[in-house]
Amino acid sequence: MPIETLKVGSVGTLHTLGLAHEKGARYVLASTSEVYGDPLEHPQREEYWGNVNPVGPRGVYDEAKRFGEALTTAYRTSKGTDTGIVRIFNTYGPRMRADDGRAIPAFVGQALDGRSLTVAGDGSQTRSICYVDDTVRGILAMAFSGHPGPVNIGNPDELSMLRLARWIAELTGSESPIEFIDLPVDDPKVRRPDTTRAETLLGWRPTVPSESGLRRTVEWFAAQRERTALRAG
């Protein structure tokens, strides 16, 4: 839904910023690490401007968020609205939708079903995964601060997609094979936040180890499947 995605990031952000300004509220924009695109700087600092293809298939999301950041900053500088920007990196945990298309729920579902785990490209591309509890703490820390941001909220614990797939197979006890599929266009090769600013300004850093977070996530998905099977039976 490319047009809808662009509208949410632009018109939707415009409307909510107007409301925040009218009510004198603090406004925190949930931006994304995707503003960095396929980065030429690694790890990614907030000062990095990014490497985004505006006419590629991923561009509608990336550019909507970049526009949202510019709009949020404009409200702060021209109208005095109390705004902040958090750039959220890959987040995971219980209650994710199994069919939302993201790697972790996809891998978990495939492993629990005994299907092949589909890894894009050769699996060498990296992501940094942050457990949802840590992400929420970071966003709240930003909301209750007076900082404008942008501030990276994510876990510097970087791992390859192939390693992630194999790790989830281990945690589920699955013997599912790895199946390599075509890499999506403009898929970022690396992703890891520099969280120095969050640590310095907000006193925030992630505390949940990836293995612990993945184990909790797998257990939740497995329990959901058991409940569904019982209801069906």
BELKABEL-V203164 format. One line per field, one symbol per residue. ss: DSSP state (H for helix, E for strand, L for the rest). psi: psi as a letter, one per 30 degrees, with the letter a starting at -180 (. if undefined). Layout:
ss->???
psi->???
This chain:
ss->LHHHHHHHHHHHHHHHHHHHHHHLLLEEEEEEHHHHELLLLLLELLLLLLELLLLLLLHHHHHHHHHHHHHHHHHHHHHLLLEEEEEELLEELLLLLLLLLLHHHHHHHHHHHLLLEEEELLLLLEEELEEHHHHHHHHHHHHLLLLLEEEEELLLLEEEHHHHHHHHHHHHLLLLLEEEELLLLLLLLLLLELLHHHHHHHLLLLLLLHHHHHHHHHHHHHHHHHHHHHHHL
psi->ieeeeeeefdeeeeeeeeeeeefhlkkjkialffffbjkfkklklffkflikjfglfffeeeeeeeeeeeeeeeeeeffgkjllkkjklkklalglkfgffleeeeeeeeeffglkjjkkbggfklljkkkeeeeeeeeeeeeglgkfalkkjlkgjklleeeeeeeeeeffgkgklkkklkklkgkkeljkkjgeeeeeefgklkfjkeeeeeeeeeeeeeeeeeeeeeee.
